[in-house]
């Protein structure tokens, strides 16, 4: 019985450490990834890149910021979005930051 409780406790901690403060790809100890969200088959000249503000989360309990596509468009002046990526950084499931990266034209 004690062994099963230990295994269950370790599993619960591992699950909590990689919980809702993390986007699609996550490591239990550390994450620093950029993942694709969406892309179009459109091609264009004079393609530029824009980034949203950084969203922050602590313990998956408190999250702040505006890291949406509209925010990235406003920051960069992009009006025609060609692709959307998401950059995520997570440390021990305690502190998470994320931002949206877009490419497109003005």
N, CA, C and O atoms as a GROMACS GRO file, in nm:
protein
  424
    1UNK      N    1   0.082  -0.120   0.000
    1UNK     CA    2   0.000   0.000   0.000
    1UNK      C    3   0.086   0.126   0.000
    1UNK      O    4   0.056   0.222  -0.070
    2UNK      N    5   0.194   0.125   0.080
    2UNK     CA    6   0.280   0.243   0.085
    2UNK      C    7   0.348   0.267  -0.050
    2UNK      O    8   0.366   0.382  -0.090
    3UNK      N    9   0.385   0.159  -0.119
    3UNK     CA   10   0.448   0.174  -0.251
    3UNK      C   11   0.352   0.237  -0.350
    3UNK      O   12   0.391   0.324  -0.428
    4UNK      N   13   0.225   0.192  -0.349
    4UNK     CA   14   0.129   0.252  -0.441
    4UNK      C   15   0.104   0.398  -0.412
    4UNK      O   16   0.085   0.477  -0.504
    5UNK      N   17   0.104   0.436  -0.286
    5UNK     CA   18   0.087   0.578  -0.250
    5UNK      C   19   0.205   0.661  -0.298
    5UNK      O   20   0.187   0.774  -0.343
    6UNK      N   21   0.325   0.606  -0.288
    6UNK     CA   22   0.443   0.678  -0.336
    6UNK      C   23   0.436   0.697  -0.487
    6UNK      O   24   0.463   0.806  -0.538
    7UNK      N   25   0.400   0.591  -0.559
    7UNK     CA   26   0.389   0.599  -0.704
    7UNK      C   27   0.280   0.699  -0.744
    7UNK      O   28   0.300   0.780  -0.835
    8UNK      N   29   0.168   0.694  -0.676
    8UNK     CA   30   0.058   0.788  -0.704
    8UNK      C   31   0.100   0.932  -0.674
    8UNK      O   32   0.065   1.023  -0.750
    9UNK      N   33   0.174   0.953  -0.566
    9UNK     CA   34   0.221   1.087  -0.531
    9UNK      C   35   0.316   1.141  -0.636
    9UNK      O   36   0.306   1.257  -0.675
   10UNK      N   37   0.411   1.059  -0.682
   10UNK     CA   38   0.506   1.101  -0.785
   10UNK      C   39   0.432   1.133  -0.914
   10UNK      O   40   0.463   1.233  -0.980
   11UNK      N   41   0.336   1.051  -0.952
   11UNK     CA   42   0.258   1.075  -1.074
   11UNK      C   43   0.180   1.205  -1.063
   11UNK      O   44   0.172   1.281  -1.160
   12UNK      N   45   0.122   1.232  -0.946
   12UNK     CA   46   0.045   1.356  -0.927
   12UNK      C   47   0.134   1.479  -0.937
   12UNK      O   48   0.096   1.578  -0.998
   13UNK      N   49   0.252   1.473  -0.877
   13UNK     CA   50   0.346   1.586  -0.885
   13UNK      C   51   0.389   1.607  -1.029
   13UNK      O   52   0.395   1.722  -1.075
   14UNK      N   53   0.421   1.500  -1.102
   14UNK     CA   54   0.462   1.513  -1.242
   14UNK      C   55   0.350   1.572  -1.326
   14UNK      O   56   0.376   1.655  -1.414
   15UNK      N   57   0.228   1.531  -1.301
   15UNK     CA   58   0.114   1.586  -1.375
   15UNK      C   59   0.094   1.733  -1.346
   15UNK      O   60   0.070   1.812  -1.438
   16UNK      N   61   0.105   1.772  -1.221
   16UNK     CA   62   0.090   1.912  -1.184
   16UNK      C   63   0.203   1.998  -1.239
   16UNK      O   64   0.180   2.113  -1.277
   17UNK      N   65   0.323   1.944  -1.243
   17UNK     CA   66   0.439   2.020  -1.290
   17UNK      C   67   0.431   2.051  -1.438
   17UNK      O   68   0.495   2.146  -1.484
   18UNK      N   69   0.354   1.975  -1.514
   18UNK     CA   70   0.341   2.000  -1.657
   18UNK      C   71   0.198   2.037  -1.692
   18UNK      O   72   0.150   2.005  -1.801
   19UNK      N   73   0.130   2.103  -1.601
   19UNK     CA   74  -0.013   2.132  -1.614
   19UNK      C   75  -0.048   2.244  -1.709
   19UNK      O   76   0.017   2.264  -1.812
   20UNK      N   77  -0.151   2.318  -1.672
   20UNK     CA   78  -0.214   2.412  -1.764
   20UNK      C   79  -0.135   2.539  -1.789
   20UNK      O   80  -0.182   2.624  -1.866
   21UNK      N   81  -0.020   2.556  -1.731
   21UNK     CA   82   0.061   2.674  -1.760
   21UNK      C   83   0.146   2.652  -1.884
   21UNK      O   84   0.233   2.734  -1.914
   22UNK      N   85   0.124   2.544  -1.954
   22UNK     CA   86   0.211   2.505  -2.065
   22UNK      C   87   0.130   2.485  -2.192
   22UNK      O   88   0.021   2.429  -2.187
   23UNK      N   89   0.183   2.530  -2.304
   23UNK     CA   90   0.119   2.509  -2.433
   23UNK      C   91   0.158   2.373  -2.489
   23UNK      O   92   0.210   2.290  -2.414
   24UNK      N   93   0.134   2.344  -2.617
   24UNK     CA   94   0.139   2.210  -2.674
   24UNK      C   95   0.258   2.120  -2.638
   24UNK      O   96   0.237   2.006  -2.596
   25UNK      N   97   0.379   2.166  -2.652
   25UNK     CA   98   0.495   2.081  -2.625
   25UNK      C   99   0.559   2.125  -2.496
   25UNK      O  100   0.592   2.243  -2.480
   26UNK      N  101   0.577   2.031  -2.402
   26UNK     CA  102   0.627   2.073  -2.272
   26UNK      C  103   0.720   1.968  -2.212
   26UNK      O  104   0.695   1.848  -2.221
   27UNK      N  105   0.827   2.015  -2.151
   27UNK     CA  106   0.913   1.931  -2.072
   27UNK      C  107   0.877   1.948  -1.926
   27UNK      O  108   0.832   2.056  -1.886
   28UNK      N  109   0.894   1.845  -1.845
   28UNK     CA  110   0.856   1.854  -1.704
   28UNK      C  111   0.945   1.951  -1.628
   28UNK      O  112   0.899   2.017  -1.535
   29UNK      N  113   1.074   1.961  -1.666
   29UNK     CA  114   1.166   2.050  -1.595
   29UNK      C  115   1.185   2.184  -1.664
   29UNK      O  116   1.186   2.288  -1.598
   30UNK      N  117   1.199   2.181  -1.797
   30UNK     CA  118   1.227   2.305  -1.870
   30UNK      C  119   1.174   2.293  -2.012
   30UNK      O  120   1.186   2.188  -2.075
   31UNK      N  121   1.117   2.400  -2.061
   31UNK     CA  122   1.068   2.405  -2.198
   31UNK      C  123   1.109   2.538  -2.261
   31UNK      O  124   1.097   2.643  -2.199
   32UNK      N  125   1.158   2.532  -2.383
   32UNK     CA  126   1.186   2.652  -2.462
   32UNK      C  127   1.166   2.613  -2.608
   32UNK      O  128   1.260   2.573  -2.676
   33UNK      N  129   1.042   2.625  -2.656
   33UNK     CA  130   1.006   2.580  -2.790
   33UNK      C  131   0.930   2.687  -2.866
   33UNK      O  132   0.871   2.778  -2.809
   34UNK      N  133   0.933   2.672  -2.997
   34UNK     CA  134   0.849   2.751  -3.085
   34UNK      C  135   0.772   2.653  -3.172
   34UNK      O  136   0.833   2.574  -3.245
   35UNK      N  137   0.639   2.656  -3.164
   35UNK     CA  138   0.557   2.560  -3.237
   35UNK      C  139   0.468   2.632  -3.337
   35UNK      O  140   0.420   2.742  -3.311
   36UNK      N  141   0.446   2.569  -3.453
   36UNK     CA  142   0.357   2.629  -3.552
   36UNK      C  143   0.211   2.616  -3.508
   36UNK      O  144   0.171   2.517  -3.447
   37UNK      N  145   0.135   2.719  -3.539
   37UNK     CA  146  -0.008   2.717  -3.508
   37UNK      C  147  -0.088   2.711  -3.636
   37UNK      O  148  -0.182   2.631  -3.648
   38UNK      N  149  -0.052   2.796  -3.733
   38UNK     CA  150  -0.128   2.804  -3.857
   38UNK      C  151  -0.042   2.865  -3.966
   38UNK      O  152   0.046   2.946  -3.937
   39UNK      N  153  -0.067   2.827  -4.089
   39UNK     CA  154   0.003   2.885  -4.203
   39UNK      C  155  -0.089   2.880  -4.324
   39UNK      O  156  -0.179   2.796  -4.332
   40UNK      N  157  -0.066   2.971  -4.418
   40UNK     CA  158  -0.143   2.970  -4.542
   40UNK      C  159  -0.051   2.933  -4.656
   40UNK      O  160   0.072   2.934  -4.641
   41UNK      N  161  -0.107   2.900  -4.768
   41UNK     CA  162  -0.027   2.870  -4.886
   41UNK      C  163   0.000   2.996  -4.969
   41UNK      O  164   0.062   2.989  -5.075
   42UNK      N  165  -0.047   3.109  -4.921
   42UNK     CA  166  -0.026   3.236  -4.992
   42UNK      C  167   0.121   3.273  -4.989
   42UNK      O  168   0.190   3.251  -4.889
   43UNK      N  169   0.169   3.328  -5.097
   43UNK     CA  170   0.305   3.382  -5.098
   43UNK      C  171   0.295   3.532  -5.120
   43UNK      O  172   0.198   3.582  -5.177
   44UNK      N  173   0.396   3.602  -5.074
   44UNK     CA  174   0.393   3.748  -5.085
   44UNK      C  175   0.535   3.802  -5.086
   44UNK      O  176   0.629   3.736  -5.042
   45UNK      N  177   0.548   3.922  -5.135
   45UNK     CA  178   0.676   3.992  -5.129
   45UNK      C  179   0.675   4.083  -5.006
   45UNK      O  180   0.569   4.117  -4.954
   46UNK      N  181   0.793   4.121  -4.962
   46UNK     CA  182   0.807   4.211  -4.847
   46UNK      C  183   0.740   4.156  -4.721
   46UNK      O  184   0.669   4.228  -4.650
   47UNK      N  185   0.764   4.029  -4.694
   47UNK     CA  186   0.708   3.965  -4.574
   47UNK      C  187   0.785   4.014  -4.451
   47UNK      O  188   0.908   4.019  -4.451
   48UNK      N  189   0.710   4.049  -4.348
   48UNK     CA  190   0.772   4.094  -4.223
   48UNK      C  191   0.724   4.004  -4.108
   48UNK      O  192   0.627   3.930  -4.122
   49UNK      N  193   0.793   4.013  -3.996
   49UNK     CA  194   0.760   3.934  -3.878
   49UNK      C  195   0.717   4.027  -3.766
   49UNK      O  196   0.773   4.135  -3.749
   50UNK      N  197   0.618   3.986  -3.690
   50UNK     CA  198   0.572   4.063  -3.576
   50UNK      C  199   0.553   3.972  -3.456
   50UNK      O  200   0.529   3.852  -3.470
   51UNK      N  201   0.562   4.031  -3.337
   51UNK     CA  202   0.545   3.956  -3.213
   51UNK      C  203   0.443   4.024  -3.123
   51UNK      O  204   0.431   4.146  -3.121
   52UNK      N  205   0.372   3.942  -3.050
   52UNK     CA  206   0.277   3.996  -2.951
   52UNK      C  207   0.353   4.033  -2.825
   52UNK      O  208   0.473   4.008  -2.813
   53UNK      N  209   0.282   4.093  -2.731
   53UNK     CA  210   0.338   4.113  -2.598
   53UNK      C  211   0.357   3.976  -2.535
   53UNK      O  212   0.302   3.877  -2.584
   54UNK      N  213   0.432   3.968  -2.428
   54UNK     CA  214   0.456   3.841  -2.359
   54UNK      C  215   0.351   3.817  -2.252
   54UNK      O  216   0.325   3.904  -2.169
   55UNK      N  217   0.290   3.698  -2.256
   55UNK     CA  218   0.198   3.656  -2.151
   55UNK      C  219   0.278   3.582  -2.045
   55UNK      O  220   0.376   3.514  -2.078
   56UNK      N  221   0.237   3.594  -1.920
   56UNK     CA  222   0.309   3.530  -1.810
   56UNK      C  223   0.210   3.454  -1.722
   56UNK      O  224   0.096   3.497  -1.703
   57UNK      N  225   0.256   3.341  -1.670
   57UNK     CA  226   0.175   3.263  -1.578
   57UNK      C  227   0.263   3.214  -1.464
   57UNK      O  228   0.377   3.173  -1.484
   58UNK      N  229   0.208   3.218  -1.345
   58UNK     CA  230   0.280   3.170  -1.227
   58UNK      C  231   0.200   3.055  -1.167
   58UNK      O  232   0.084   3.071  -1.129
   59UNK      N  233   0.264   2.939  -1.158
   59UNK     CA  234   0.204   2.816  -1.103
   59UNK      C  235   0.077   2.773  -1.175
   59UNK      O  236   0.003   2.688  -1.124
   60UNK      N  237   0.051   2.828  -1.291
   60UNK     CA  238  -0.071   2.796  -1.361
   60UNK      C  239  -0.195   2.850  -1.291
   60UNK      O  240  -0.308   2.818  -1.327
   61UNK      N  241  -0.172   2.934  -1.189
   61UNK     CA  242  -0.283   2.988  -1.111
   61UNK      C  243  -0.318   3.130  -1.151
   61UNK      O  244  -0.435   3.169  -1.150
   62UNK      N  245  -0.216   3.209  -1.186
   62UNK     CA  246  -0.235   3.348  -1.224
   62UNK      C  247  -0.170   3.368  -1.361
   62UNK      O  248  -0.053   3.335  -1.379
   63UNK      N  249  -0.244   3.421  -1.454
   63UNK     CA  250  -0.191   3.446  -1.588
   63UNK      C  251  -0.228   3.588  -1.630
   63UNK      O  252  -0.341   3.632  -1.610
   64UNK      N  253  -0.131   3.659  -1.691
   64UNK     CA  254  -0.156   3.796  -1.735
   64UNK      C  255  -0.094   3.817  -1.872
   64UNK      O  256  -0.003   3.746  -1.913
   65UNK      N  257  -0.146   3.916  -1.943
   65UNK     CA  258  -0.086   3.956  -2.070
   65UNK      C  259  -0.181   3.941  -2.187
   65UNK      O  260  -0.288   3.881  -2.176
   66UNK      N  261  -0.139   3.997  -2.299
   66UNK     CA  262  -0.213   3.988  -2.424
   66UNK      C  263  -0.117   3.935  -2.529
   66UNK      O  264  -0.036   4.010  -2.584
   67UNK      N  265  -0.126   3.807  -2.557
   67UNK     CA  266  -0.034   3.747  -2.654
   67UNK      C  267  -0.110   3.688  -2.773
   67UNK      O  268  -0.075   3.582  -2.824
   68UNK      N  269  -0.213   3.757  -2.814
   68UNK     CA  270  -0.294   3.710  -2.926
   68UNK      C  271  -0.248   3.763  -3.061
   68UNK      O  272  -0.160   3.849  -3.068
   69UNK      N  273  -0.306   3.712  -3.164
   69UNK     CA  274  -0.273   3.751  -3.301
   69UNK      C  275  -0.303   3.899  -3.324
   69UNK      O  276  -0.224   3.969  -3.388
   70UNK      N  277  -0.416   3.946  -3.275
   70UNK     CA  278  -0.451   4.088  -3.294
   70UNK      C  279  -0.348   4.180  -3.230
   70UNK      O  280  -0.316   4.286  -3.284
   71UNK      N  281  -0.296   4.140  -3.115
   71UNK     CA  282  -0.192   4.218  -3.049
   71UNK      C  283  -0.063   4.218  -3.132
   71UNK      O  284   0.002   4.322  -3.145
   72UNK      N  285  -0.027   4.104  -3.187
   72UNK     CA  286   0.092   4.096  -3.273
   72UNK      C  287   0.074   4.180  -3.399
   72UNK      O  288   0.168   4.244  -3.445
   73UNK      N  289  -0.047   4.179  -3.455
   73UNK     CA  290  -0.074   4.262  -3.574
   73UNK      C  291  -0.061   4.410  -3.540
   73UNK      O  292  -0.002   4.486  -3.617
   74UNK      N  293  -0.114   4.451  -3.426
   74UNK     CA  294  -0.106   4.591  -3.385
   74UNK      C  295   0.039   4.632  -3.359
   74UNK      O  296   0.079   4.744  -3.394
   75UNK      N  297   0.118   4.545  -3.298
   75UNK     CA  298   0.258   4.576  -3.269
   75UNK      C  299   0.343   4.590  -3.395
   75UNK      O  300   0.438   4.667  -3.397
   76UNK      N  301   0.309   4.514  -3.500
   76UNK     CA  302   0.394   4.510  -3.618
   76UNK      C  303   0.338   4.585  -3.738
   76UNK      O  304   0.413   4.615  -3.832
   77UNK      N  305   0.211   4.616  -3.737
   77UNK     CA  306   0.149   4.681  -3.852
   77UNK      C  307   0.109   4.584  -3.962
   77UNK      O  308   0.070   4.626  -4.070
   78UNK      N  309   0.118   4.455  -3.935
   78UNK     CA  310   0.078   4.353  -4.033
   78UNK      C  311  -0.074   4.353  -4.046
   78UNK      O  312  -0.146   4.355  -3.947
   79UNK      N  313  -0.122   4.351  -4.172
   79UNK     CA  314  -0.265   4.344  -4.195
   79UNK      C  315  -0.305   4.210  -4.258
   79UNK      O  316  -0.418   4.164  -4.240
   80UNK      N  317  -0.214   4.148  -4.332
   80UNK     CA  318  -0.240   4.020  -4.399
   80UNK      C  319  -0.148   3.914  -4.336
   80UNK      O  320  -0.029   3.909  -4.367
   81UNK      N  321  -0.202   3.830  -4.249
   81UNK     CA  322  -0.122   3.730  -4.177
   81UNK      C  323  -0.102   3.606  -4.264
   81UNK      O  324  -0.199   3.552  -4.318
   82UNK      N  325   0.024   3.562  -4.278
   82UNK     CA  326   0.056   3.443  -4.356
   82UNK      C  327   0.083   3.322  -4.268
   82UNK      O  328   0.050   3.210  -4.306
   83UNK      N  329   0.142   3.342  -4.151
   83UNK     CA  330   0.167   3.229  -4.062
   83UNK      C  331   0.164   3.275  -3.916
   83UNK      O  332   0.187   3.392  -3.886
   84UNK      N  333   0.134   3.180  -3.828
   84UNK     CA  334   0.127   3.208  -3.684
   84UNK      C  335   0.206   3.099  -3.612
   84UNK      O  336   0.184   2.980  -3.636
   85UNK      N  337   0.296   3.138  -3.525
   85UNK     CA  338   0.372   3.047  -3.440
   85UNK      C  339   0.352   3.090  -3.295
   85UNK      O  340   0.312   3.203  -3.268
   86UNK      N  341   0.382   3.000  -3.203
   86UNK     CA  342   0.374   3.032  -3.061
   86UNK      C  343   0.504   2.993  -2.995
   86UNK      O  344   0.548   2.879  -3.008
   87UNK      N  345   0.567   3.086  -2.923
   87UNK     CA  346   0.691   3.060  -2.850
   87UNK      C  347   0.658   3.046  -2.703
   87UNK      O  348   0.592   3.131  -2.644
   88UNK      N  349   0.706   2.935  -2.645
   88UNK     CA  350   0.673   2.904  -2.506
   88UNK      C  351   0.800   2.873  -2.427
   88UNK      O  352   0.890   2.804  -2.476
   89UNK      N  353   0.806   2.926  -2.306
   89UNK     CA  354   0.917   2.900  -2.215
   89UNK      C  355   0.858   2.866  -2.079
   89UNK      O  356   0.774   2.940  -2.027
   90UNK      N  357   0.901   2.755  -2.022
   90UNK     CA  358   0.845   2.710  -1.896
   90UNK      C  359   0.957   2.655  -1.808
   90UNK      O  360   1.042   2.579  -1.855
   91UNK      N  361   0.957   2.693  -1.681
   91UNK     CA  362   1.057   2.645  -1.587
   91UNK      C  363   0.984   2.574  -1.472
   91UNK      O  364   0.914   2.637  -1.393
   92UNK      N  365   1.002   2.443  -1.464
   92UNK     CA  366   0.948   2.359  -1.356
   92UNK      C  367   0.797   2.369  -1.338
   92UNK      O  368   0.745   2.334  -1.232
   93UNK      N  369   0.726   2.417  -1.438
   93UNK     CA  370   0.583   2.435  -1.424
   93UNK      C  371   0.546   2.548  -1.331
   93UNK      O  372   0.429   2.569  -1.301
   94UNK      N  373   0.648   2.622  -1.286
   94UNK     CA  374   0.625   2.731  -1.192
   94UNK      C  375   0.605   2.863  -1.265
   94UNK      O  376   0.513   2.938  -1.235
   95UNK      N  377   0.693   2.891  -1.360
   95UNK     CA  378   0.688   3.018  -1.432
   95UNK      C  379   0.684   2.991  -1.581
   95UNK      O  380   0.770   2.921  -1.634
   96UNK      N  381   0.586   3.045  -1.648
   96UNK     CA  382   0.568   3.024  -1.791
   96UNK      C  383   0.554   3.158  -1.862
   96UNK      O  384   0.484   3.247  -1.813
   97UNK      N  385   0.620   3.172  -1.976
   97UNK     CA  386   0.599   3.288  -2.061
   97UNK      C  387   0.565   3.239  -2.202
   97UNK      O  388   0.606   3.130  -2.242
   98UNK      N  389   0.491   3.318  -2.274
   98UNK     CA  390   0.455   3.280  -2.411
   98UNK      C  391   0.426   3.404  -2.493
   98UNK      O  392   0.383   3.507  -2.441
   99UNK      N  393   0.448   3.391  -2.624
   99UNK     CA  394   0.413   3.501  -2.714
   99UNK      C  395   0.382   3.444  -2.852
   99UNK      O  396   0.430   3.337  -2.889
  100UNK      N  397   0.301   3.516  -2.926
  100UNK     CA  398   0.262   3.478  -3.061
  100UNK      C  399   0.352   3.550  -3.160
  100UNK      O  400   0.376   3.670  -3.148
  101UNK      N  401   0.401   3.476  -3.259
  101UNK     CA  402   0.488   3.532  -3.363
  101UNK      C  403   0.415   3.513  -3.495
  101UNK      O  404   0.374   3.402  -3.529
  102UNK      N  405   0.399   3.621  -3.569
  102UNK     CA  406   0.330   3.614  -3.699
  102UNK      C  407   0.420   3.664  -3.810
  102UNK      O  408   0.511   3.744  -3.788
  103UNK      N  409   0.393   3.615  -3.930
  103UNK     CA  410   0.456   3.671  -4.050
  103UNK      C  411   0.343   3.717  -4.141
  103UNK      O  412   0.233   3.661  -4.139
  104UNK      N  413   0.371   3.820  -4.219
  104UNK     CA  414   0.268   3.870  -4.310
  104UNK      C  415   0.314   3.996  -4.379
  104UNK      O  416   0.432   4.028  -4.381
  105UNK      N  417   0.219   4.067  -4.435
  105UNK     CA  418   0.247   4.190  -4.507
  105UNK      C  419   0.164   4.304  -4.451
  105UNK      O  420   0.061   4.284  -4.386
  106UNK      N  421   0.212   4.426  -4.479
  106UNK     CA  422   0.138   4.546  -4.434
  106UNK      C  423   0.028   4.580  -4.531
  106UNK      O  424  -0.044   4.677  -4.510
   0.00000   0.00000   0.00000
